[in-house]
């Protein structure tokens, strides 16, 4: 299983090679530009779906770092609803005891 950086001993005392990091960042930025260009040819709904997926993954993975496991499908549906997007996959219906806010 992969380790998060904070799980390594002395993780705050790390160093890096700036030249190597900048090269990787440059490649990532170039690939990002190519992806954005390809998304522009796909149309609005495909871009919207990709944005929703990225947002959902960001929240789910960030919460995982904090030790909270979130349901991807549920949060994807929630974000989609908040942003006016109806998603095909619906979350399971929760029965209310009448006390839900």
N, CA, C and O atoms as CSV, one atom per row, in Angstrom:
chain,resi,resn,atom,element,x,y,z
A,1,UNK,N,N,0.845,-1.182,0.000
A,1,UNK,CA,C,0.000,0.000,0.000
A,1,UNK,C,C,0.888,1.242,0.000
A,1,UNK,O,O,1.912,1.283,0.682
A,2,UNK,N,N,0.492,2.237,-0.759
A,2,UNK,CA,C,1.270,3.471,-0.861
A,2,UNK,C,C,1.255,4.232,0.462
A,2,UNK,O,O,0.269,4.212,1.199
A,3,UNK,N,N,2.357,4.893,0.740
A,3,UNK,CA,C,2.454,5.717,1.947
A,3,UNK,C,C,2.250,7.177,1.586
A,3,UNK,O,O,2.669,7.640,0.525
A,4,UNK,N,N,1.597,7.889,2.489
A,4,UNK,CA,C,1.519,9.336,2.353
A,4,UNK,C,C,2.814,9.917,2.892
A,4,UNK,O,O,3.475,9.299,3.727
A,5,UNK,N,N,3.179,11.099,2.420
A,5,UNK,CA,C,4.467,11.686,2.788
A,5,UNK,C,C,4.636,11.827,4.296
A,5,UNK,O,O,5.738,11.642,4.812
A,6,UNK,N,N,3.562,12.152,5.006
A,6,UNK,CA,C,3.680,12.357,6.450
A,6,UNK,C,C,3.922,11.055,7.214
A,6,UNK,O,O,4.211,11.089,8.410
A,7,UNK,N,N,3.810,9.924,6.548
A,7,UNK,CA,C,4.042,8.637,7.200
A,7,UNK,C,C,5.531,8.250,7.224
A,7,UNK,O,O,5.903,7.280,7.884
A,8,UNK,N,N,6.366,8.987,6.526
A,8,UNK,CA,C,7.798,8.724,6.518
A,8,UNK,C,C,8.481,9.429,7.687
A,8,UNK,O,O,8.104,10.537,8.067
A,9,UNK,N,N,9.486,8.769,8.247
A,9,UNK,CA,C,10.251,9.364,9.338
A,9,UNK,C,C,10.967,10.611,8.811
A,9,UNK,O,O,11.506,10.606,7.705
A,10,UNK,N,N,10.965,11.663,9.603
A,10,UNK,CA,C,11.607,12.934,9.240
A,10,UNK,C,C,11.103,13.500,7.910
A,10,UNK,O,O,11.880,14.049,7.129
A,11,UNK,N,N,9.804,13.363,7.660
A,11,UNK,CA,C,9.255,13.797,6.380
A,11,UNK,C,C,9.354,15.302,6.162
A,11,UNK,O,O,9.278,15.767,5.025
A,12,UNK,N,N,9.520,16.052,7.216
A,12,UNK,CA,C,9.632,17.507,7.047
A,12,UNK,C,C,11.042,17.941,6.652
A,12,UNK,O,O,11.251,19.102,6.301
A,13,UNK,N,N,12.006,17.031,6.704
A,13,UNK,CA,C,13.405,17.360,6.385
A,13,UNK,C,C,13.783,16.875,4.985
A,13,UNK,O,O,14.884,16.358,4.795
A,14,UNK,N,N,12.912,17.027,4.025
A,14,UNK,CA,C,13.228,16.534,2.691
A,14,UNK,C,C,13.871,17.613,1.829
A,14,UNK,O,O,13.722,18.809,2.078
A,15,UNK,N,N,14.585,17.158,0.815
A,15,UNK,CA,C,15.203,18.059,-0.160
A,15,UNK,C,C,14.810,17.572,-1.551
A,15,UNK,O,O,14.335,16.447,-1.708
A,16,UNK,N,N,15.008,18.411,-2.548
A,16,UNK,CA,C,14.673,18.022,-3.897
A,16,UNK,C,C,15.604,18.706,-4.873
A,16,UNK,O,O,16.269,19.691,-4.553
A,17,UNK,N,N,15.631,18.159,-6.066
A,17,UNK,CA,C,16.434,18.698,-7.151
A,17,UNK,C,C,15.523,19.610,-7.973
A,17,UNK,O,O,14.672,19.133,-8.724
A,18,UNK,N,N,15.706,20.918,-7.827
A,18,UNK,CA,C,14.819,21.879,-8.470
A,18,UNK,C,C,14.786,21.722,-9.986
A,18,UNK,O,O,13.728,21.866,-10.599
A,19,UNK,N,N,15.923,21.430,-10.591
A,19,UNK,CA,C,15.989,21.269,-12.045
A,19,UNK,C,C,15.130,20.085,-12.496
A,19,UNK,O,O,14.410,20.176,-13.491
A,20,UNK,N,N,15.212,18.977,-11.760
A,20,UNK,CA,C,14.426,17.790,-12.108
A,20,UNK,C,C,12.935,18.038,-11.888
A,20,UNK,O,O,12.108,17.629,-12.704
A,21,UNK,N,N,12.593,18.705,-10.791
A,21,UNK,CA,C,11.185,18.999,-10.493
A,21,UNK,C,C,10.603,19.920,-11.556
A,21,UNK,O,O,9.488,19.691,-12.025
A,22,UNK,N,N,11.336,20.954,-11.942
A,22,UNK,CA,C,10.847,21.885,-12.947
A,22,UNK,C,C,10.626,21.203,-14.293
A,22,UNK,O,O,9.696,21.552,-15.021
A,23,UNK,N,N,11.471,20.238,-14.624
A,23,UNK,CA,C,11.297,19.499,-15.880
A,23,UNK,C,C,9.990,18.705,-15.850
A,23,UNK,O,O,9.244,18.684,-16.829
A,24,UNK,N,N,9.722,18.055,-14.720
A,24,UNK,CA,C,8.483,17.278,-14.587
A,24,UNK,C,C,7.273,18.203,-14.620
A,24,UNK,O,O,6.279,17.898,-15.280
A,25,UNK,N,N,7.345,19.330,-13.914
A,25,UNK,CA,C,6.239,20.289,-13.929
A,25,UNK,C,C,5.994,20.827,-15.336
A,25,UNK,O,O,4.846,21.013,-15.741
A,26,UNK,N,N,7.062,21.076,-16.074
A,26,UNK,CA,C,6.920,21.558,-17.446
A,26,UNK,C,C,6.200,20.543,-18.323
A,26,UNK,O,O,5.334,20.910,-19.117
A,27,UNK,N,N,6.554,19.269,-18.182
A,27,UNK,CA,C,5.890,18.209,-18.944
A,27,UNK,C,C,4.418,18.104,-18.547
A,27,UNK,O,O,3.547,17.942,-19.402
A,28,UNK,N,N,4.151,18.196,-17.253
A,28,UNK,CA,C,2.766,18.117,-16.779
A,28,UNK,C,C,1.942,19.270,-17.325
A,28,UNK,O,O,0.796,19.073,-17.729
A,29,UNK,N,N,2.505,20.461,-17.344
A,29,UNK,CA,C,1.798,21.649,-17.854
A,29,UNK,C,C,1.513,21.499,-19.347
A,29,UNK,O,O,0.442,21.881,-19.817
A,30,UNK,N,N,2.464,20.948,-20.087
A,30,UNK,CA,C,2.273,20.716,-21.514
A,30,UNK,C,C,1.145,19.711,-21.744
A,30,UNK,O,O,0.278,19.924,-22.592
A,31,UNK,N,N,1.162,18.624,-20.988
A,31,UNK,CA,C,0.109,17.611,-21.116
A,31,UNK,C,C,-1.253,18.194,-20.722
A,31,UNK,O,O,-2.266,17.880,-21.347
A,32,UNK,N,N,-1.278,19.038,-19.688
A,32,UNK,CA,C,-2.516,19.687,-19.271
A,32,UNK,C,C,-3.075,20.536,-20.416
A,32,UNK,O,O,-4.276,20.509,-20.685
A,33,UNK,N,N,-2.214,21.278,-21.076
A,33,UNK,CA,C,-2.648,22.094,-22.208
A,33,UNK,C,C,-3.212,21.247,-23.340
A,33,UNK,O,O,-4.211,21.618,-23.957
A,34,UNK,N,N,-2.575,20.111,-23.617
A,34,UNK,CA,C,-3.074,19.219,-24.663
A,34,UNK,C,C,-4.444,18.658,-24.295
A,34,UNK,O,O,-5.332,18.563,-25.141
A,35,UNK,N,N,-4.607,18.290,-23.035
A,35,UNK,CA,C,-5.899,17.749,-22.583
A,35,UNK,C,C,-6.986,18.807,-22.691
A,35,UNK,O,O,-8.089,18.518,-23.155
A,36,UNK,N,N,-6.684,20.026,-22.269
A,36,UNK,CA,C,-7.665,21.112,-22.358
A,36,UNK,C,C,-8.043,21.351,-23.824
A,36,UNK,O,O,-9.215,21.558,-24.136
A,37,UNK,N,N,-7.072,21.323,-24.703
A,37,UNK,CA,C,-7.352,21.484,-26.127
A,37,UNK,C,C,-8.249,20.376,-26.656
A,37,UNK,O,O,-9.167,20.646,-27.430
A,38,UNK,N,N,-8.001,19.140,-26.254
A,38,UNK,CA,C,-8.843,18.020,-26.684
A,38,UNK,C,C,-10.242,18.138,-26.095
A,38,UNK,O,O,-11.225,17.830,-26.768
A,39,UNK,N,N,-10.342,18.582,-24.837
A,39,UNK,CA,C,-11.648,18.734,-24.208
A,39,UNK,C,C,-12.474,19.800,-24.911
A,39,UNK,O,O,-13.695,19.676,-25.009
A,40,UNK,N,N,-11.819,20.845,-25.399
A,40,UNK,CA,C,-12.535,21.907,-26.104
A,40,UNK,C,C,-13.198,21.387,-27.377
A,40,UNK,O,O,-14.220,21.922,-27.808
A,41,UNK,N,N,-12.625,20.351,-27.978
A,41,UNK,CA,C,-13.227,19.782,-29.190
A,41,UNK,C,C,-14.378,18.827,-28.857
A,41,UNK,O,O,-15.181,18.504,-29.732
A,42,UNK,N,N,-14.466,18.375,-27.607
A,42,UNK,CA,C,-15.503,17.411,-27.230
A,42,UNK,C,C,-16.864,18.051,-26.985
A,42,UNK,O,O,-17.893,17.397,-27.151
A,43,UNK,N,N,-16.878,19.278,-26.607
A,43,UNK,CA,C,-18.136,19.935,-26.311
A,43,UNK,C,C,-18.338,20.132,-24.826
A,43,UNK,O,O,-17.583,19.612,-24.005
A,44,UNK,N,N,-19.370,20.894,-24.490
A,44,UNK,CA,C,-19.604,21.321,-23.117
A,44,UNK,C,C,-19.867,20.158,-22.168
A,44,UNK,O,O,-19.289,20.127,-21.082
A,45,UNK,N,N,-20.711,19.206,-22.533
A,45,UNK,CA,C,-21.084,18.146,-21.592
A,45,UNK,C,C,-19.889,17.267,-21.223
A,45,UNK,O,O,-19.782,16.829,-20.077
A,46,UNK,N,N,-19.000,17.004,-22.160
A,46,UNK,CA,C,-17.824,16.192,-21.854
A,46,UNK,C,C,-16.878,16.939,-20.921
A,46,UNK,O,O,-16.298,16.344,-20.013
A,47,UNK,N,N,-16.722,18.247,-21.147
A,47,UNK,CA,C,-15.882,19.060,-20.257
A,47,UNK,C,C,-16.503,19.119,-18.863
A,47,UNK,O,O,-15.803,19.034,-17.855
A,48,UNK,N,N,-17.817,19.263,-18.824
A,48,UNK,CA,C,-18.522,19.326,-17.547
A,48,UNK,C,C,-18.352,18.013,-16.777
A,48,UNK,O,O,-18.127,18.023,-15.566
A,49,UNK,N,N,-18.457,16.904,-17.472
A,49,UNK,CA,C,-18.301,15.589,-16.837
A,49,UNK,C,C,-16.882,15.404,-16.320
A,49,UNK,O,O,-16.689,14.881,-15.222
A,50,UNK,N,N,-15.889,15.822,-17.091
A,50,UNK,CA,C,-14.493,15.707,-16.659
A,50,UNK,C,C,-14.232,16.579,-15.438
A,50,UNK,O,O,-13.508,16.173,-14.528
A,51,UNK,N,N,-14.811,17.765,-15.412
A,51,UNK,CA,C,-14.651,18.660,-14.263
A,51,UNK,C,C,-15.298,18.068,-13.031
A,51,UNK,O,O,-14.721,18.117,-11.945
A,52,UNK,N,N,-16.488,17.509,-13.179
A,52,UNK,CA,C,-17.187,16.875,-12.070
A,52,UNK,C,C,-16.379,15.698,-11.525
A,52,UNK,O,O,-16.275,15.522,-10.312
A,53,UNK,N,N,-15.811,14.900,-12.416
A,53,UNK,CA,C,-15.000,13.761,-11.996
A,53,UNK,C,C,-13.762,14.232,-11.237
A,53,UNK,O,O,-13.424,13.675,-10.192
A,54,UNK,N,N,-13.088,15.252,-11.757
A,54,UNK,CA,C,-11.886,15.772,-11.100
A,54,UNK,C,C,-12.215,16.345,-9.727
A,54,UNK,O,O,-11.482,16.113,-8.765
A,55,UNK,N,N,-13.301,17.084,-9.631
A,55,UNK,CA,C,-13.719,17.666,-8.353
A,55,UNK,C,C,-14.034,16.576,-7.339
A,55,UNK,O,O,-13.609,16.648,-6.186
A,56,UNK,N,N,-14.774,15.573,-7.771
A,56,UNK,CA,C,-15.146,14.480,-6.872
A,56,UNK,C,C,-13.918,13.717,-6.406
A,56,UNK,O,O,-13.784,13.431,-5.216
A,57,UNK,N,N,-13.023,13.382,-7.323
A,57,UNK,CA,C,-11.802,12.659,-6.942
A,57,UNK,C,C,-10.950,13.477,-5.987
A,57,UNK,O,O,-10.369,12.932,-5.049
A,58,UNK,N,N,-10.873,14.779,-6.219
A,58,UNK,CA,C,-10.091,15.650,-5.345
A,58,UNK,C,C,-10.622,15.603,-3.915
A,58,UNK,O,O,-9.848,15.474,-2.966
A,59,UNK,N,N,-11.924,15.706,-3.763
A,59,UNK,CA,C,-12.527,15.696,-2.427
A,59,UNK,C,C,-12.384,14.328,-1.776
A,59,UNK,O,O,-12.019,14.237,-0.604
A,60,UNK,N,N,-12.666,13.264,-2.519
A,60,UNK,CA,C,-12.596,11.905,-1.961
A,60,UNK,C,C,-11.164,11.568,-1.544
A,60,UNK,O,O,-10.949,11.031,-0.457
A,61,UNK,N,N,-10.196,11.874,-2.386
A,61,UNK,CA,C,-8.794,11.551,-2.069
A,61,UNK,C,C,-8.248,12.437,-0.952
A,61,UNK,O,O,-7.486,11.964,-0.108
A,62,UNK,N,N,-8.627,13.719,-0.935
A,62,UNK,CA,C,-8.181,14.602,0.148
A,62,UNK,C,C,-8.721,14.132,1.489
A,62,UNK,O,O,-8.014,14.165,2.496
A,63,UNK,N,N,-9.965,13.698,1.501
A,63,UNK,CA,C,-10.552,13.194,2.737
A,63,UNK,C,C,-9.889,11.899,3.172
A,63,UNK,O,O,-9.761,11.634,4.368
A,64,UNK,N,N,-9.468,11.090,2.204
A,64,UNK,CA,C,-8.773,9.832,2.503
A,64,UNK,C,C,-7.475,10.107,3.256
A,64,UNK,O,O,-7.106,9.355,4.159
A,65,UNK,N,N,-6.783,11.181,2.886
A,65,UNK,CA,C,-5.546,11.561,3.572
A,65,UNK,C,C,-5.824,11.832,5.043
A,65,UNK,O,O,-5.004,11.528,5.909
A,66,UNK,N,N,-6.984,12.404,5.313
A,66,UNK,CA,C,-7.373,12.728,6.688
A,66,UNK,C,C,-7.997,11.547,7.417
A,66,UNK,O,O,-8.442,11.683,8.556
A,67,UNK,N,N,-8.032,10.389,6.765
A,67,UNK,CA,C,-8.562,9.185,7.399
A,67,UNK,C,C,-10.063,9.016,7.259
A,67,UNK,O,O,-10.646,8.160,7.924
A,68,UNK,N,N,-10.702,9.805,6.415
A,68,UNK,CA,C,-12.146,9.699,6.199
A,68,UNK,C,C,-12.384,9.093,4.824
A,68,UNK,O,O,-11.912,9.621,3.816
A,69,UNK,N,N,-13.111,7.995,4.784
A,69,UNK,CA,C,-13.412,7.343,3.516
A,69,UNK,C,C,-14.796,7.790,3.052
A,69,UNK,O,O,-15.795,7.554,3.732
A,70,UNK,N,N,-14.844,8.437,1.893
A,70,UNK,CA,C,-16.095,8.937,1.334
A,70,UNK,C,C,-16.515,8.082,0.153
A,70,UNK,O,O,-15.674,7.507,-0.538
A,71,UNK,N,N,-17.806,8.001,-0.076
A,71,UNK,CA,C,-18.358,7.247,-1.191
A,71,UNK,C,C,-18.295,8.108,-2.455
A,71,UNK,O,O,-18.923,9.164,-2.515
A,72,UNK,N,N,-17.545,7.663,-3.457
A,72,UNK,CA,C,-17.352,8.428,-4.688
A,72,UNK,C,C,-18.682,8.699,-5.394
A,72,UNK,O,O,-18.965,9.836,-5.771
A,73,UNK,N,N,-19.492,7.661,-5.572
A,73,UNK,CA,C,-20.743,7.813,-6.310
A,73,UNK,C,C,-21.685,8.801,-5.632
A,73,UNK,O,O,-22.309,9.625,-6.301
A,74,UNK,N,N,-21.788,8.722,-4.321
A,74,UNK,CA,C,-22.664,9.628,-3.588
A,74,UNK,C,C,-22.227,11.081,-3.766
A,74,UNK,O,O,-23.053,11.954,-4.031
A,75,UNK,N,N,-20.926,11.336,-3.620
A,75,UNK,CA,C,-20.443,12.713,-3.705
A,75,UNK,C,C,-20.459,13.235,-5.139
A,75,UNK,O,O,-20.651,14.429,-5.363
A,76,UNK,N,N,-20.259,12.354,-6.098
A,76,UNK,CA,C,-20.371,12.761,-7.492
A,76,UNK,C,C,-21.797,13.224,-7.778
A,76,UNK,O,O,-22.008,14.244,-8.435
A,77,UNK,N,N,-22.764,12.473,-7.284
A,77,UNK,CA,C,-24.167,12.842,-7.452
A,77,UNK,C,C,-24.460,14.168,-6.752
A,77,UNK,O,O,-25.137,15.032,-7.311
A,78,UNK,N,N,-23.951,14.329,-5.534
A,78,UNK,CA,C,-24.186,15.547,-4.766
A,78,UNK,C,C,-23.613,16.765,-5.485
A,78,UNK,O,O,-24.292,17.784,-5.613
A,79,UNK,N,N,-22.355,16.668,-5.961
A,79,UNK,CA,C,-21.740,17.792,-6.676
A,79,UNK,C,C,-22.507,18.087,-7.960
A,79,UNK,O,O,-22.738,19.244,-8.309
A,80,UNK,N,N,-22.896,17.024,-8.654
A,80,UNK,CA,C,-23.643,17.206,-9.892
A,80,UNK,C,C,-24.952,17.940,-9.652
A,80,UNK,O,O,-25.309,18.843,-10.408
A,81,UNK,N,N,-25.660,17.558,-8.614
A,81,UNK,CA,C,-26.927,18.217,-8.290
A,81,UNK,C,C,-26.713,19.678,-7.929
A,81,UNK,O,O,-27.494,20.537,-8.338
A,82,UNK,N,N,-25.661,19.970,-7.167
A,82,UNK,CA,C,-25.395,21.349,-6.755
A,82,UNK,C,C,-25.012,22.237,-7.929
A,82,UNK,O,O,-25.182,23.455,-7.876
A,83,UNK,N,N,-24.498,21.627,-8.983
A,83,UNK,CA,C,-24.056,22.408,-10.136
A,83,UNK,C,C,-24.979,22.217,-11.340
A,83,UNK,O,O,-24.592,22.470,-12.481
A,84,UNK,N,N,-26.210,21.764,-11.066
A,84,UNK,CA,C,-27.200,21.659,-12.130
A,84,UNK,C,C,-26.969,20.545,-13.106
A,84,UNK,O,O,-27.438,20.616,-14.242
A,85,UNK,N,N,-26.273,19.535,-12.709
A,85,UNK,CA,C,-25.974,18.406,-13.597
A,85,UNK,C,C,-26.698,17.187,-13.078
A,85,UNK,O,O,-26.513,16.805,-11.922
A,86,UNK,N,N,-27.513,16.571,-13.901
A,86,UNK,CA,C,-28.164,15.332,-13.472
A,86,UNK,C,C,-27.292,14.169,-13.924
A,86,UNK,O,O,-27.014,14.016,-15.113
A,87,UNK,N,N,-26.871,13.366,-12.986
A,87,UNK,CA,C,-25.992,12.238,-13.282
A,87,UNK,C,C,-26.834,10.974,-13.425
A,87,UNK,O,O,-27.885,10.843,-12.797
A,88,UNK,N,N,-26.370,10.058,-14.244
A,88,UNK,CA,C,-27.122,8.829,-14.469
A,88,UNK,C,C,-27.184,7.961,-13.220
A,88,UNK,O,O,-28.197,7.311,-12.959
A,89,UNK,N,N,-26.122,7.950,-12.463
A,89,UNK,CA,C,-26.056,7.089,-11.301
A,89,UNK,C,C,-26.615,7.812,-10.082
A,89,UNK,O,O,-26.088,8.853,-9.688
A,90,UNK,N,N,-27.655,7.286,-9.491
A,90,UNK,CA,C,-28.289,7.889,-8.329
A,90,UNK,C,C,-27.765,7.224,-7.062
A,90,UNK,O,O,-27.526,6.016,-7.054
A,91,UNK,N,N,-27.585,7.998,-5.988
A,91,UNK,CA,C,-27.147,7.389,-4.733
A,91,UNK,C,C,-28.283,6.597,-4.113
A,91,UNK,O,O,-29.449,6.848,-4.417
A,92,UNK,N,N,-27.957,5.630,-3.235
A,92,UNK,CA,C,-29.027,4.878,-2.588
A,92,UNK,C,C,-29.881,5.811,-1.735
A,92,UNK,O,O,-29.368,6.726,-1.090
A,93,UNK,N,N,-31.192,5.567,-1.741
A,93,UNK,CA,C,-32.105,6.403,-0.959
A,93,UNK,C,C,-31.947,6.089,0.515
A,93,UNK,O,O,-31.902,4.928,0.922
A,94,UNK,N,N,-31.865,7.147,1.306
A,94,UNK,CA,C,-31.720,6.992,2.757
A,94,UNK,C,C,-33.088,7.170,3.378
A,94,UNK,O,O,-33.785,8.138,3.076
A,95,UNK,N,N,-33.477,6.255,4.234
A,95,UNK,CA,C,-34.761,6.384,4.928
A,95,UNK,C,C,-34.618,7.379,6.041
A,95,UNK,O,O,-33.656,7.336,6.808
A,96,UNK,N,N,-35.555,8.262,6.131
A,96,UNK,CA,C,-35.511,9.306,7.147
A,96,UNK,C,C,-36.380,8.924,8.333
A,96,UNK,O,O,-37.488,8.411,8.178
A,97,UNK,N,N,-35.858,9.183,9.504
A,97,UNK,CA,C,-36.623,8.953,10.714
A,97,UNK,C,C,-37.420,10.190,11.089
A,97,UNK,O,O,-38.054,10.230,12.144
A,98,UNK,N,N,-37.391,11.207,10.223
A,98,UNK,CA,C,-38.152,12.412,10.472
A,98,UNK,C,C,-37.344,13.475,11.189
A,98,UNK,O,O,-37.830,14.589,11.385
A,99,UNK,N,N,-36.110,13.151,11.586
A,99,UNK,CA,C,-35.283,14.100,12.317
A,99,UNK,C,C,-34.163,14.682,11.480
A,99,UNK,O,O,-33.327,15.423,11.997
A,100,UNK,N,N,-34.131,14.362,10.199
A,100,UNK,CA,C,-33.051,14.867,9.346
A,100,UNK,C,C,-33.254,16.344,9.082
A,100,UNK,O,O,-34.375,16.813,8.883
A,101,UNK,N,N,-32.128,17.075,9.083
A,101,UNK,CA,C,-32.216,18.519,8.829
A,101,UNK,C,C,-32.312,18.769,7.347
A,101,UNK,O,O,-32.394,19.921,6.920
